[in-house]
Every structure is written in structure tokens, then in C-alpha cells.
Amino acid sequence: MLKGVLNVAVLLQRRVILQETKSVCRVAQCRTISCGKWDSQAAPGRDLGQHQKAKMAKGLPKKAPIDGVKNVIVVASGKGGVGKSTTAVNLALALAVNDKAKSVGILDSDVYGPSIPRMMNLKGPVYVNEQGLLQPLVNFGIKCMSMGFMTDEKSPIVWRGLMVMSAIQRMLKQVEWAPLDYLIVDMPPGTGDAQLTLAQTIPIDGAVIVSTPQDIALLDARKGAEMFRKVDVPVLGLVQNMSVYECPKCGHREHIFGQDGASKLGEEMSLDILADIPLHLSIRETSDSGQPIVMSDPQSPQVCGTLLFCLNACTYSVLPPVEL
């Protein structure tokens, strides 16, 4: 039995090596042909780097804005569990509260783990209008769209990457968003299909990176910021979440996840710290109950000086500064 398994493993290794060799040969052949065309067809004044960049750009989809949406801000992080969705929801609500003339929406692009339905206290079904567009659900004056509206909360979504990308594209382009001043996109963790689909499909005005001060979280936050820079999306800055815990009884402050980690990362990457949000029970409770803290307790210290500061920094980066 063991001998048979080993033989199968050896055969698989050989097959993989053979496939890799064939792939390398094809790439080399394509490069040779490409270089041949370059030598014979190169235009005066153009160098090889520009020619290769133009060739690569041909394979990318053309970016097209979402009809009726003026600004798109993505809230992202390389790692899950750092409070990204909570930050996205409260940022959207703060934008709407700050200027009631502005219309705001939230797109939950985390197909596998949607959080917006619970945090915004919304449930499906989602209806389609006469134009064939999905109608967003609305609460607190915020238009929302999420895969969580179309599936049972307890049922997992078991999809491959192509299906995820198709779902995100539909929620971007086939939803009745218009008219909208801000679309806040709650991104899934990581730097994979969902992030690339958004970055290559629509113009994005800015990305906000959320992280805790913990070294492990900051490693992935750096990767997330670098990914957006590589696809020419401006990074507006960092939000340091769960920065400090303050005992509600004695007032003692403890940096459970480390201290000033995001500040150090910001210095290294030349990024501003947009907000320093504490680890507080009320933020968690209000999010879980579908009554985000910006709406349920707007005068709390957890909102003043943290989320509104984040709001001001993000708005200043996209539009002229607002009065807070």
C-alpha cells in the first residue's frame, strides 16, 4: 500500500515538473515572438518598458464609474477580525449625519462572510425594479447591498473565485445606487479576487486601511496598503482600531494589542493615522444589535474625536473639508 502511494506521488511530481517545463517554454516562445515584433515594429521614441506596459494593459478591463455614484471609498484590511466592518458602517453613518444633504451607501463585498445585514439591522428579500436593477435595502437613510440579503444567515456560501467576482460586479453595476454622493465598500480580508475585481472594474477615490496595533495584524495591513498602491488606488490613511482598553470601573488604561503599532507603520509608509479607536464594550454591543454607535450614542467619547476625525480626514482627501 505504502509503495503504491509513493509511486503515485512520484508520478504526480513528474507530471507537475513536466507541466511547469512546458509552461516555461511557452512563455519563452511568446517573449521571443514579442521581442521580434518589437524589433520590427517599434515606434521611434518609445522604449521597451513602455511597449511591455502597453501590451500588459490590453488584457485588463476598462474601468467604468458606477452610474450616479460620485465617490467610492473602500475600507479594507489584510486580516479579518480587526473591526473593518464596524469602521465601515460607522464611517458611512458619520458621513450621512455630518451632512444630511449627502446620500451615502454601503456595499458589502465580503461574499463569504457578510456583516452588513446584522450591523445595519436589515434582512432580505431583495427586489428587482423594472430596469432589471437590484433595489438596495435602506436603514438610517443608508442604501445597503450585501450577499447576506440573498442567503440565509446560517448557510455558508461555497463558491469559487469566478462566481465571487461575478457577484461583486453585479452588486457594483446592477444595483439602483443612484443618486449617491458616497459609496463605502466594506472589503473582505486579504488581497485576492474581490480586491482586484473592484480595483480593475471601477475608479476608486481612496482606500482606508484598518488594523489593530498588534504586529501580526500590521503585517497584513501593510500588504493591503501596498496592494492598493500597486493598482493605483490612493491610500487615504490608517485607522488604528482597538488601540487601548479603559476599565469602566477604575479608568485604568491597558494596551492589550500593543501600543502605537499603526503609528510606526504609518511613518514607514508615509501614511496618516486617520483615527485611533478604543476597545470599548459599547462599540461591540451596538454593532451586534444593529444599532451602530454613531446613531445610538452619537455624543459618546468613542464617537467624538475618533470616528468623526476619521470622517474629516477621509472627506478632506476626497472632497473639500467639511464642518464638524
VENCORKA-V463831 format. One record per residue. N is the residue number from 0. RES is the residue in one letter. PSI is psi in degrees with one decimal (* if undefined). NEAR is the number of other C-alpha atoms within 10 Angstrom. Layout:
# VENCORKA-V463831
N	RES	PSI	NEAR
N	RES	PSI	NEAR
This chain:
# VENCORKA-V463831
0	M	-48.2	6
1	L	-39.3	7
2	K	-40.8	8
3	G	-41.4	9
4	V	-42.5	10
5	L	-39.6	11
6	N	-42.3	12
7	V	-42.6	12
8	A	-41.6	12
9	V	-43.0	12
10	L	-41.0	12
11	L	-42.1	12
12	Q	-42.8	12
13	R	-40.5	12
14	R	-41.9	12
15	V	-44.9	12
16	I	-41.3	12
17	L	-44.1	12
18	Q	-41.6	12
19	E	-39.5	12
20	T	-42.9	12
21	K	-40.8	12
22	S	-44.3	12
23	V	-41.3	12
24	C	-41.3	12
25	R	-42.2	12
26	V	-44.3	12
27	A	-39.6	12
28	Q	-42.9	12
29	C	-40.7	12
30	R	-37.5	12
31	T	-45.3	12
32	I	-43.8	12
33	S	-43.1	13
34	C	-34.6	15
35	G	-44.1	12
36	K	-36.9	11
37	W	-42.5	15
38	D	-35.5	11
39	S	-22.4	8
40	Q	3.6	9
41	A	136.0	14
42	A	146.7	10
43	P	139.0	6
44	G	-4.6	5
45	R	140.3	9
46	D	172.6	11
47	L	-37.1	12
48	G	-43.9	9
49	Q	-38.8	10
50	H	-45.4	13
51	Q	-38.6	13
52	K	-40.2	10
53	A	-39.1	11
54	K	-44.7	12
55	M	-35.1	10
56	A	-23.1	10
57	K	-28.2	9
58	G	-7.9	8
59	L	144.2	10
60	P	151.4	11
61	K	134.8	11
62	K	136.8	13
63	A	131.4	11
64	P	156.8	15
65	I	129.5	21
66	D	124.2	15
67	G	3.2	12
68	V	122.4	17
69	K	-44.8	14
70	N	138.1	19
71	V	121.5	22
72	I	125.8	26
73	V	139.5	26
74	V	116.1	22
75	A	168.7	31
76	S	148.9	33
77	G	-20.1	25
78	K	147.1	23
79	G	161.4	16
80	G	16.5	11
81	V	5.3	21
82	G	24.2	22
83	K	-46.5	26
84	S	-39.8	26
85	T	-42.4	21
86	T	-42.2	24
87	A	-44.7	25
88	V	-48.3	27
89	N	-30.8	24
90	L	-45.2	23
91	A	-44.1	23
92	L	-37.9	23
93	A	-38.8	23
94	L	-43.3	24
95	A	-40.2	20
96	V	-38.6	17
97	N	-38.7	15
98	D	100.8	12
99	K	-12.1	10
100	A	-14.7	9
101	K	136.4	13
102	S	137.8	20
103	V	145.1	25
104	G	160.1	28
105	I	128.2	28
106	L	121.3	24
107	D	99.1	26
108	S	5.6	28
109	D	90.0	22
110	V	-40.3	22
111	Y	-31.1	14
112	G	64.8	15
113	P	133.8	20
114	S	-19.1	23
115	I	-39.3	28
116	P	-44.1	20
117	R	-45.6	17
118	M	-31.0	19
119	M	6.2	23
120	N	52.2	16
121	L	147.9	18
122	K	155.0	17
123	G	-174.3	16
124	P	168.0	11
125	V	130.8	15
126	Y	159.7	13
127	V	132.2	13
128	N	-177.1	11
129	E	-24.6	7
130	Q	2.4	8
131	G	14.7	11
132	L	142.3	16
133	L	137.2	19
134	Q	119.3	18
135	P	149.5	23
136	L	149.9	21
137	V	133.5	15
138	N	146.5	11
139	F	23.8	13
140	G	7.7	14
141	I	125.8	20
142	K	133.3	21
143	C	143.9	25
144	M	135.3	29
145	S	148.9	27
146	M	-22.8	25
147	G	-20.8	25
148	F	-20.4	20
149	M	2.0	13
150	T	161.6	14
151	D	140.6	12
152	E	-29.9	16
153	K	-4.3	7
154	S	129.6	8
155	P	151.9	11
156	I	113.0	15
157	V	86.6	10
158	W	153.3	10
159	R	171.2	8
160	G	-40.3	12
161	L	-37.9	11
162	M	-37.2	12
163	V	-46.3	20
164	M	-39.3	19
165	S	-41.0	13
166	A	-41.5	17
167	I	-42.4	24
168	Q	-37.3	18
169	R	-41.3	13
170	M	-22.3	21
171	L	-50.7	22
172	K	-16.0	17
173	Q	36.2	18
174	V	144.3	20
175	E	70.5	22
176	W	-37.2	27
177	A	146.4	14
178	P	144.4	14
179	L	129.5	20
180	D	-39.5	19
181	Y	132.4	22
182	L	114.3	25
183	I	123.9	23
184	V	117.5	27
185	D	108.5	26
186	M	151.7	25
187	P	161.9	25
188	P	156.8	21
189	G	-172.5	18
190	T	52.8	20
191	G	-140.5	13
192	D	-45.4	15
193	A	-44.1	23
194	Q	-44.5	23
195	L	-38.7	14
196	T	-47.0	16
197	L	-47.1	20
198	A	-29.9	18
199	Q	-6.4	17
200	T	-39.8	18
201	I	155.2	18
202	P	129.9	18
203	I	128.3	21
204	D	-23.8	19
205	G	156.5	21
206	A	134.4	26
207	V	125.6	25
208	I	124.1	25
209	V	135.9	32
210	S	155.9	31
211	T	168.4	32
212	P	-3.3	27
213	Q	139.7	20
214	D	-41.5	16
215	I	-42.4	12
216	A	-37.4	21
217	L	-31.3	22
218	L	-45.9	14
219	D	-30.4	19
220	A	-39.8	25
221	R	-43.8	20
222	K	-40.5	16
223	G	-43.8	25
224	A	-42.0	26
225	E	-35.7	16
226	M	-45.0	20
227	F	-36.7	21
228	R	-37.3	13
229	K	-29.3	9
230	V	20.7	12
231	D	37.5	14
232	V	121.5	20
233	P	132.7	17
234	V	115.3	22
235	L	-30.2	24
236	G	-172.6	24
237	L	144.5	28
238	V	118.9	30
239	Q	106.1	28
240	N	153.9	23
241	M	41.6	21
242	S	-36.5	25
243	V	145.5	22
244	Y	129.7	18
245	E	121.6	15
246	C	124.8	11
247	P	-14.7	10
248	K	-48.7	6
249	C	-11.9	7
250	G	3.4	9
251	H	135.3	9
252	R	133.0	11
253	E	129.8	14
254	H	85.1	16
255	I	-40.5	14
256	F	15.6	19
257	G	170.3	15
258	Q	131.5	17
259	D	26.4	17
260	G	-44.9	18
261	A	-32.8	29
262	S	-41.1	18
263	K	-41.9	15
264	L	-39.6	20
265	G	-40.3	17
266	E	-42.2	11
267	E	-34.9	10
268	M	6.2	13
269	S	48.1	10
270	L	144.8	18
271	D	151.4	17
272	I	109.3	23
273	L	-32.4	23
274	A	151.8	22
275	D	95.7	24
276	I	127.4	23
277	P	162.5	20
278	L	107.6	21
279	H	140.2	16
280	L	-38.9	11
281	S	-33.6	15
282	I	-42.7	22
283	R	-45.2	14
284	E	-44.0	13
285	T	-32.8	18
286	S	-45.2	24
287	D	-30.0	16
288	S	-2.4	12
289	G	21.0	16
290	Q	74.5	18
291	P	147.5	25
292	I	-27.9	24
293	V	-30.2	24
294	M	-40.7	15
295	S	-28.1	13
296	D	65.8	15
297	P	-19.3	15
298	Q	3.1	11
299	S	152.2	12
300	P	-25.4	11
301	Q	-24.0	20
302	V	-53.5	21
303	C	129.7	12
304	G	-5.8	13
305	T	-74.3	19
306	L	-36.7	25
307	L	-31.9	22
308	F	-40.7	19
309	C	-43.7	26
310	L	-47.4	23
311	N	-43.4	23
312	A	-42.9	20
313	C	-42.8	22
314	T	-39.9	17
315	Y	-33.4	13
316	S	-26.5	16
317	V	-42.8	15
318	L	174.2	12
319	P	154.1	9
320	P	152.9	13
321	V	163.0	13
322	E	124.2	7
323	L	*	9
